[in-house]
Amino acid sequence: MRRVFWVGLGATAGVLVVRRLTSAARAYTPEGVARGLSGLGDGLRELAEVVREGMEQRDAELRLALGVDAGAIDPATAQSLVDAPAGDHAPVPGVRARQG
């Protein structure tokens, strides 16, 4: 009875090892590598989409803060503020100059 148990245990372990090795070898075939790279491509597309959404959101925040969309200042003045944020500019209506 003991021998049957050990033979059965050995056969089960052998089958499990062969299945693991087969799946690992299949992952390194050209088809397996292509499948892995396609998953990577999907992830990169999702990342690019999230970055693009963040850029659009930040752009909207900056445009609102500069008053470009609200019409508080004209686009040329806004562009000059972006190009030279610490430069000498004409005062913007409704915005107080910083002291210090």
N, C-alpha and C positions, 0 to 999 in steps of 0.2 A: 504494500500500500504506500509506503514511503517513497519508493522508487517512482511510482506513477505520479505522485505529487511533484517530485523534483523534475521529472521529465516534462510534465505539463507546465510548470513554472518556467523552465528553460525554453520551451517552445514559445510560450507567451512573450517572454523577454526578447527572444530572437525575432519574432514577428514585429514587435514594437520598434526594435532597433532598425530593422530593414525598412519599415515604413518611414521612420524619421530620416534615415539616410536618403531614401528615394525622394522625399519632399524637399530636402536640402539640395540634392543634385538637380532637381527640376527647377529650383529657384535660380540656379546659375546657368541654365540653358538660355539661348538667345530669346526664346519666347518669355521665359521668366524675367529676364532682365528688362525686356521691353514692357512687360506688365508693370514692373516696379517703376520704370521711368515714366510711364504714362500717369501713374499715381503722383509722382513728383511734379509732373507738368500741371496736373489739376491743382495741386497745392500752390504752385507758383501763380497760377491764374487767379486763384482766390485771394492770395496775398496782394497781387497787383490791384485787384478790385477794391480791397479794403483800403489800401494806400490811396488809391484814386478818390474814394469817398472821403477820406480824411483830408485830402488836399482841397477838395471842393468845399468841405465844411469850413476849413481854416480860411480859405479865400473869402467865403461869405462873411466870416467874422471880421476879417481885416477890412473888407469893403465897408461893412457897417461901422466899424470903429473909425475909419477915415472919413466916413460920411459921403463916399462916392455914390452909393446907391440912393441915399436919402436926399441928395442934392445939396448938402450943407456946403460942400466945396466943389470946385470944378475939377474934372479929371486931370488937368495939367498941374494944378497945385498938389493934388494927391500924388501924382507921379513924382513931382519934385521932392515931396516928403519921403517917398520910398527910396529915391535915388540918393538923397543926401539927408538922412534923418537928423544929423547934428548940425547941419549947415544953417546959414542965415536965410530965413524965410519971412515972407510977409505974414503978419498975424492972421490967423484963421478965425473967422467970426465964431463966437460961442465957445472958444477954447482958451483957457487961461494959460499964460506962459508960466513955466516952472521957475521957482525961485531957488537959487542955490547953485 
